């Protein structure tokens, strides 16, 4: 995975959530603690993908 390809693994689940809510009528809870947990999950996902994309083991630099 190149450093510039970190956007695809981030965008794919977010698009999946949007498609599930839009096309299939899934409900996303946006109140109270649910919003905090969902926000934290997205932040952790982005941080994890960026860390893997920058890893020298993945980029072939090690």
Phi and psi in degrees as GROMACS dihedral restraints (atoms count N, CA, C in turn):
[ dihedral_restraints ]
;  ai    aj    ak    al  type     phi  dphi    fc
    3     4     5     6     1   -77.1    20    10
    4     5     6     7     1   161.2    20    10
    6     7     8     9     1   -60.6    20    10
    7     8     9    10     1   -32.5    20    10
    9    10    11    12     1   -80.2    20    10
   10    11    12    13     1    -9.7    20    10
   12    13    14    15     1   -94.9    20    10
   13    14    15    16     1    16.9    20    10
   15    16    17    18     1   -72.6    20    10
   16    17    18    19     1   -18.7    20    10
   18    19    20    21     1   -68.9    20    10
   19    20    21    22     1   -34.9    20    10
   21    22    23    24     1   -64.7    20    10
   22    23    24    25     1   -48.6    20    10
   24    25    26    27     1   -66.0    20    10
   25    26    27    28     1   -21.6    20    10
   27    28    29    30     1   -79.7    20    10
   28    29    30    31     1   -43.7    20    10
   30    31    32    33     1   -74.0    20    10
   31    32    33    34     1   -31.2    20    10
   33    34    35    36     1   -59.6    20    10
   34    35    36    37     1   -51.5    20    10
   36    37    38    39     1   -68.3    20    10
   37    38    39    40     1   -32.6    20    10
   39    40    41    42     1   -67.2    20    10
   40    41    42    43     1   -40.8    20    10
   42    43    44    45     1   -65.5    20    10
   43    44    45    46     1   -37.3    20    10
   45    46    47    48     1   -62.2    20    10
   46    47    48    49     1   -40.0    20    10
   48    49    50    51     1   -65.0    20    10
   49    50    51    52     1   -44.1    20    10
   51    52    53    54     1   -62.7    20    10
   52    53    54    55     1   -42.2    20    10
   54    55    56    57     1   -66.9    20    10
   55    56    57    58     1   -39.5    20    10
   57    58    59    60     1   -61.8    20    10
   58    59    60    61     1   -42.1    20    10
   60    61    62    63     1   -72.3    20    10
   61    62    63    64     1   -40.4    20    10
   63    64    65    66     1   -78.8    20    10
   64    65    66    67     1   -47.2    20    10
   66    67    68    69     1   -87.9    20    10
   67    68    69    70     1   -35.7    20    10
   69    70    71    72     1  -107.1    20    10
   70    71    72    73     1     2.9    20    10
   72    73    74    75     1    69.6    20    10
   73    74    75    76     1    23.7    20    10
   75    76    77    78     1   -68.3    20    10
   76    77    78    79     1   147.7    20    10
   78    79    80    81     1  -102.1    20    10
   79    80    81    82     1   134.3    20    10
   81    82    83    84     1  -111.3    20    10
   82    83    84    85     1   121.8    20    10
   84    85    86    87     1   -78.2    20    10
   85    86    87    88     1   121.6    20    10
   87    88    89    90     1  -115.1    20    10
   88    89    90    91     1    11.5    20    10
   90    91    92    93     1  -105.9    20    10
   91    92    93    94     1   151.5    20    10
   93    94    95    96     1    57.7    20    10
   94    95    96    97     1  -131.2    20    10
   96    97    98    99     1   -67.9    20    10
   97    98    99   100     1   -26.1    20    10
   99   100   101   102     1   -60.1    20    10
  100   101   102   103     1   -41.2    20    10
  102   103   104   105     1   -64.4    20    10
  103   104   105   106     1   -39.8    20    10
  105   106   107   108     1   -64.6    20    10
  106   107   108   109     1   -43.6    20    10
  108   109   110   111     1   -64.9    20    10
  109   110   111   112     1   -41.1    20    10
  111   112   113   114     1   -67.0    20    10
  112   113   114   115     1   -41.0    20    10
  114   115   116   117     1   -63.2    20    10
  115   116   117   118     1   -43.4    20    10
  117   118   119   120     1   -64.0    20    10
  118   119   120   121     1   -38.6    20    10
  120   121   122   123     1   -64.3    20    10
  121   122   123   124     1   -41.1    20    10
  123   124   125   126     1   -66.9    20    10
  124   125   126   127     1   -41.9    20    10
  126   127   128   129     1   -62.9    20    10
  127   128   129   130     1   -44.5    20    10
  129   130   131   132     1   -63.5    20    10
  130   131   132   133     1   -37.7    20    10
  132   133   134   135     1   -63.9    20    10
  133   134   135   136     1   -45.8    20    10
  135   136   137   138     1   -63.3    20    10
  136   137   138   139     1   -45.3    20    10
  138   139   140   141     1   -61.1    20    10
  139   140   141   142     1   -44.0    20    10
  141   142   143   144     1   -62.9    20    10
  142   143   144   145     1   -43.6    20    10
  144   145   146   147     1   -66.3    20    10
  145   146   147   148     1   -41.7    20    10
  147   148   149   150     1   -65.2    20    10
  148   149   150   151     1   -40.5    20    10
  150   151   152   153     1   -63.4    20    10
  151   152   153   154     1   -41.7    20    10
  153   154   155   156     1   -67.7    20    10
  154   155   156   157     1   -40.7    20    10
  156   157   158   159     1   -65.4    20    10
  157   158   159   160     1   -28.2    20    10
  159   160   161   162     1   -92.9    20    10
  160   161   162   163     1    -1.2    20    10
  162   163   164   165     1   -67.4    20    10
  163   164   165   166     1   133.3    20    10
  165   166   167   168     1   -64.8    20    10
  166   167   168   169     1   -26.6    20    10
  168   169   170   171     1   -67.2    20    10
  169   170   171   172     1   -37.2    20    10
  171   172   173   174     1   -77.5    20    10
  172   173   174   175     1   -37.8    20    10
  174   175   176   177     1   -78.9    20    10
  175   176   177   178     1    -6.3    20    10
  177   178   179   180     1    80.0    20    10
  178   179   180   181     1    20.0    20    10
  180   181   182   183     1   -93.2    20    10
  181   182   183   184     1    -8.9    20    10
